[in-house]
Amino acid sequence: VRLAHEAVDRAAGLRVPTCWEGQVRGSGTTTQQMQLAPVGAIYAWVSGHVGPAKAIAHRAGREDLEIVGPGWLESERWAGRWLTGVVLDHATFLTDRQFRGWQDAMSRVRR
């Protein structure tokens, strides 16, 4: 399931561009999302191979972000935690189960 990123960003409290069509790799969208993420937020990368996302976060000065793969959303590792935010990378595709996990994790975000 491909999420409508406008809804995801709105739910996460982010103010980022809503038009992702036509954007190419290296356009800075991920960096912008990371820069706008709440301190200590969960950042769900496009795959379980999170090395590239950690490198981007390091370059952006956002080592406070907890970079995870989309599988984290369905593993319920967020259970029992208060989160500052759960941000989905603009290029992330989620399964139905991951989407439900994202919704549940968002309920743990303290405002």
C-alpha atoms as one frame of an Amber mdcrd trajectory, in Angstrom:
protein
   0.000   0.000   0.000   1.444   3.355  -1.003   0.438   5.999   1.493  -0.741
   9.450   0.602   2.215  11.325   2.036   0.197  14.440   2.667  -1.849  12.507
   5.260   1.237  10.884   6.764   3.084  14.179   7.048   0.033  15.901   8.483
  -0.418  13.154  11.079   3.267  13.360  11.976   3.001  17.133  12.330   5.497
  17.797   9.534   5.342  20.710   7.167   7.074  19.344   4.108   6.255  19.531
   0.408   3.326  17.309  -0.521   4.166  16.684  -4.162   6.627  13.819  -4.502
   5.950  13.009  -8.137   8.851  13.681 -10.444  11.400  13.989  -7.671  14.625
  12.216  -8.369  17.133  10.558  -6.139  19.410  13.055  -4.483  16.876  15.892
  -4.470  17.190  16.421  -0.702  13.685  15.368   0.317  14.926  12.802   2.865
  17.349  15.337   4.332  14.539  17.873   4.624  12.274  15.337   6.336  15.050
  14.488   8.783  15.746  18.155   9.516  12.057  18.759  10.266  11.599  15.624
  12.385  11.082  16.025  16.140  14.138  15.469  18.344  14.594  11.756  19.049
  11.940  10.682  16.527  11.721   7.301  14.846  12.599   7.609  11.144  11.317
   4.699   9.057  13.566   4.198   6.051  12.497   2.508   2.805  14.114  -0.843
   3.646  15.812  -2.782   6.402  19.181  -1.675   4.989  19.394   1.521   7.051
  23.057   2.386   6.437  22.313   5.026   3.780  19.696   6.682   5.988  22.103
   6.783   8.931  24.680   8.440   6.676  22.146  11.062   5.569  21.142  11.680
   9.196  24.810  12.078  10.152  25.379  14.627   7.352  22.227  16.469   8.445
  23.430  16.564  12.059  20.506  14.387  13.184  22.170  11.518  15.033  19.329
  11.787  17.573  16.955  10.091  15.115  16.330   6.375  15.560  16.583   5.028
  12.011  14.577   1.842  11.442  13.337  -0.236   8.525   9.621  -0.493   7.763
   9.520  -3.888   9.500   9.950  -2.038  12.811   6.390  -0.776  12.427   4.898
  -4.257  12.506   7.192  -5.616  15.214   5.523  -3.567  17.966   8.928  -2.473
  19.288   7.249   0.826  20.049   4.959  -0.829  22.618   5.454   0.602  26.099
   7.431   3.594  24.805   6.498   7.236  24.548   7.691   8.509  21.183   8.445
  12.032  20.055   7.480  11.268  16.454   7.357   8.584  13.782   8.423   9.882
  10.382   8.111   7.820   7.200  10.623   8.466   4.452   8.907   9.965   1.417
   9.756   6.891  -0.696   8.542   4.275   1.795   5.983   1.695   0.694   4.106
   0.035   3.552   2.168  -3.205   3.731  -1.265  -3.107   5.352   0.244  -4.568
   8.516   3.026  -1.962   8.576   0.467   0.801   8.034  -1.570  -0.419  11.016
   1.649  -0.575  13.047   2.456   3.001  12.033  -1.001   4.109  13.185  -0.520
   2.303  16.516   2.972   3.769  16.946   1.612   7.253  16.224  -0.772   6.788
  19.151   2.333   6.601  21.373   3.606  10.014  20.244   3.414  12.562  23.018
   2.429  15.999  21.894
